[in-house]
C-alpha cells in the first residue's frame, strides 16, 4: 500500500516523488518481503464457532478491555484537551480502534466463506456483532484521521499512523491467533527487522517529500558550500560612512581621513 499510493499519487495527482521517496518505496518493498519470508503461520480458523472461542479467551478479553479503556480515555478526556496540539492523540485513537476493525474483517471473511459454502452464518449472532463492530470502528478511524489531517502536516501524520496502527494490529494478531508461538528466534528477528525497514522507508517517503532531490542535483545538494571570506585592507576598515543621525550615542564614531 505504501509504494502503490506514492506512485499513483505521483502520476495521477501530480505529487512529487523525489529520490528519497523512491528509496523509501524500495525499502518498504524490501521490508515487506523480509516480513513475508519470516512471518508466522496463521492458526487455522475456518468457522464462526472457532472464531467465537478465540474471542472468548481470557487473554484476548483482557487485551480488548485495555484497548477499550484506553480508547474511551483518549476520546472523552485527552482529545478535547490535547487533540489540537498533540499529534499522537488522534492517531492513537485511530490505531487502537484499528485492532477491532482488523479482527472484524478476519471474522467476516470466515463468515463470507461459510455463506458461500452453505452454512447458516446469517443466523449466527457473531456475524452481526462483527458487522456492527466493523462499521463503528471504521467510522471512528476516518473521523479522527481526518481531524488529524486537518490540523497537522500530512508528512507527519501518515508515518506515525502507519507505525502505531501496524504495531497494534501485529500485537492483536499475536494475542488472538497466537501466531508467534511456534516461531524460531531467527524468524522473530527477521520479522522485527523487516518491520523496522518498512518504518524507515515510510519515514523517508513522507518526511522529505518536499525536498528537490534527484540523481541530477544530488552532488549540489550534498556539497557544503562555505562562504568565501572577504579580505578588507586598512583603508576599507578605516573609511566608513558616518551617519550620526542614526548611530547610537554610546557607540564610537568613525571619521573619514582625507589627505
C-alpha positions in Angstrom: 0.0 0.0 0.0 2.9 2.4 0.8 4.7 2.3 -2.6 1.5 2.0 -4.6 -0.1 5.0 -3.0 3.1 7.0 -3.6 3.4 6.0 -7.2 -0.2 6.6 -8.0 -0.2 10.0 -6.3 2.9 10.9 -8.4 1.2 10.0 -11.7 -2.4 10.8 -11.0 -2.3 13.7 -8.6 1.0 15.3 -9.8 2.7 15.0 -6.4 6.5 15.0 -6.4 8.3 11.7 -5.8 11.9 12.6 -5.3 15.0 10.3 -4.9 14.4 9.8 -1.2 10.8 8.9 -1.8 11.8 6.3 -4.4 14.3 4.9 -1.9 11.6 4.8 0.7 9.3 2.8 -1.7 12.2 0.4 -2.3 12.8 -0.1 1.4 9.1 -0.7 2.0 9.2 -3.5 -0.6 12.3 -5.0 0.9 10.9 -4.8 4.4 7.6 -6.4 3.3 9.5 -9.2 1.6 11.6 -9.9 4.7 8.4 -9.9 6.8 6.7 -12.3 4.5 9.6 -14.7 4.5 9.8 -14.8 8.3 6.1 -14.4 9.0 4.4 -16.9 11.3 1.9 -19.4 10.1 -1.7 -18.4 10.7 -3.6 -20.7 13.1 -6.3 -22.2 11.0 -9.7 -20.8 11.9 -12.4 -21.9 9.5 -15.7 -21.5 11.2 -17.5 -18.8 13.3 -17.6 -21.2 16.2 -13.8 -21.4 16.3 -13.6 -17.6 15.9 -16.0 -17.2 18.8 -13.9 -19.5 21.0 -10.8 -17.4 20.1 -12.6 -14.1 21.0 -13.8 -15.6 24.4 -10.3 -16.5 25.6 -9.3 -14.6 28.8 -6.1 -13.2 27.3 -7.9 -11.5 24.4 -10.8 -10.3 26.6 -8.3 -8.6 28.9 -6.4 -7.1 26.0 -9.7 -5.9 24.4 -10.8 -4.4 27.7 -7.5 -2.5 28.0 -7.8 -1.2 24.4 -11.4 0.0 25.0 -10.5 1.7 28.3 -7.6 3.5 26.6 -9.8 4.5 23.7 -12.5 5.9 25.9 -9.9 7.8 27.9 -8.5 9.3 24.7 -11.8 10.2 23.3 -13.5 11.6 26.4 -10.6 13.2 28.3 -7.5 13.7 26.2 -8.9 14.5 22.8 -10.9 17.6 23.8 -7.9 19.0 25.8 -4.8 18.0 23.8 -6.0 16.8 20.4 -5.4 20.2 18.7 -1.8 20.4 19.9 -0.5 16.8 20.2 -0.4 14.7 17.1 -0.4 11.4 19.0 -3.8 11.8 20.5 -6.0 11.4 17.4 -3.6 8.9 15.7 -3.6 6.7 18.8 -7.4 6.6 18.8 -7.3 5.5 15.1 -4.7 2.9 15.8 -6.4 1.4 18.8 -9.7 1.2 17.0 -7.9 -0.4 14.1 -7.3 -3.5 16.2 -11.0 -4.1 16.3 -11.5 -3.4 12.6 -8.9 -5.9 11.5 -10.3 -8.6 13.8 -13.8 -7.9 12.5 -12.5 -8.2 8.9 -10.9 -11.5 9.7 -14.2 -12.8 11.2 -16.3 -11.5 8.4 -14.0 -13.2 5.9 -14.7 -16.5 7.6 -18.4 -15.7 7.6 -18.4 -14.9 3.8 -16.6 -18.2 3.1 -19.1 -20.0 5.2 -22.0 -18.3 3.5 -20.9 -19.5 0.0 -20.3 -22.9 1.5 -24.0 -23.1 2.5 -23.5 -22.6 6.2 -26.2 -20.7 8.2 -23.9 -17.8 9.0 -26.7 -15.1 8.9 -28.3 -16.8 11.9 -25.1 -16.7 13.9 -25.0 -13.7 16.3 -21.3 -13.2 15.9 -21.8 -12.2 12.2 -23.9 -9.2 13.1 -21.6 -8.3 16.1 -18.7 -8.2 13.7 -20.6 -6.1 11.2 -21.6 -3.5 13.8 -18.0 -3.5 15.2 -16.5 -3.0 11.8 -18.8 -0.1 10.8 -18.3 1.6 14.2 -14.5 1.2 14.2 -14.0 2.3 10.6 -16.3 5.4 11.1 -14.3 6.3 14.2 -11.0 5.9 12.4 -12.0 8.0 9.4 -13.3 10.7 11.7 -10.2 11.1 13.8 -7.8 10.6 10.9 -9.5 13.5 9.0 -9.3 15.6 12.1 -5.6 14.9 12.4 -5.0 15.7 8.7 -6.9 19.0 9.1 -4.5 20.1 11.9 -1.1 18.5 11.3 1.2 18.1 8.3 0.4 15.1 6.2 4.1 14.1 6.0 4.0 13.6 9.8 0.5 12.1 10.1 0.9 9.1 7.7 4.3 7.7 9.0 3.2 8.0 12.7 -0.2 6.5 11.9 1.3 3.6 9.9 3.7 2.7 12.7 1.1 2.9 15.5 -1.6 1.1 13.5 0.7 -1.7 12.3 2.2 -2.3 15.8 -1.2 -2.6 17.4 -2.5 -4.9 14.7 0.5 -7.2 14.9 0.1 -7.3 18.7 -3.6 -8.1 18.3 -2.8 -11.0 15.9 -0.3 -12.4 18.3 -2.8 -12.4 21.2 -5.9 -13.5 19.2 -4.5 -16.1 16.9 -1.2 -17.0 18.7 0.8 -16.7 15.5 4.2 -16.4 17.1 4.0 -19.5 19.4 5.9 -21.7 17.0 8.3 -19.1 15.6 12.1 -19.5 16.0 14.4 -16.8 17.2 15.7 -16.2 13.6 12.1 -15.7 12.3 11.3 -13.3 15.2 14.4 -11.2 14.5 13.7 -11.3 10.7 10.1 -10.1 11.2 11.2 -7.3 13.5 14.0 -6.2 11.1 11.6 -6.2 8.2 9.1 -4.1 10.1 11.8 -1.6 11.1 12.9 -1.5 7.4 9.3 -0.6 6.4 9.2 2.1 9.1 12.4 3.6 7.7 11.0 3.5 4.2 7.8 5.2 5.2 9.8 7.9 7.0 12.0 8.6 4.0 8.9 8.7 1.8 7.0 11.3 3.8 9.5 13.3 5.8 11.5 14.6 2.8 8.9 14.6 0.0 9.0 18.4 -0.3 12.8 18.4 -1.0 14.1 18.7 -4.5 16.5 15.7 -4.5 17.3 13.7 -7.7 20.2 11.9 -9.2 21.0 15.0 -11.3 21.3 17.5 -8.5 22.5 15.2 -5.8 26.1 16.5 -5.9 24.9 20.0 -5.5 22.6 19.1 -2.6 25.4 17.2 -0.8 28.0 19.9 -1.4 28.5 22.0 1.7 29.2 25.5 0.2 31.3 27.7 2.5 31.1 31.5 2.0 34.4 32.9 0.8 35.8 35.3 3.3 36.1 38.9 2.1 39.6 40.4 2.7 39.5 44.1 3.6 42.5 46.3 3.8 43.1 49.0 6.4 41.6 51.8 4.2 38.3 50.0 3.8 38.2 49.2 7.5 39.0 52.8 8.5 36.9 54.7 6.0 33.2 54.2 6.8 30.3 56.4 6.1 29.4 58.3 9.2 25.7 58.7 9.7 25.4 60.3 13.1 21.7 60.8 12.8 21.0 57.0 13.2 24.1 56.0 15.1 23.6 55.4 18.8 25.3 57.9 21.1 27.1 55.3 23.1 28.9 53.8 20.0 32.2 55.3 18.8 32.1 57.3 15.6 34.3 56.7 12.6 35.6 59.7 10.6 37.0 59.9 7.1 40.6 60.9 6.9 41.4 62.8 3.7 45.0 63.6 2.5 
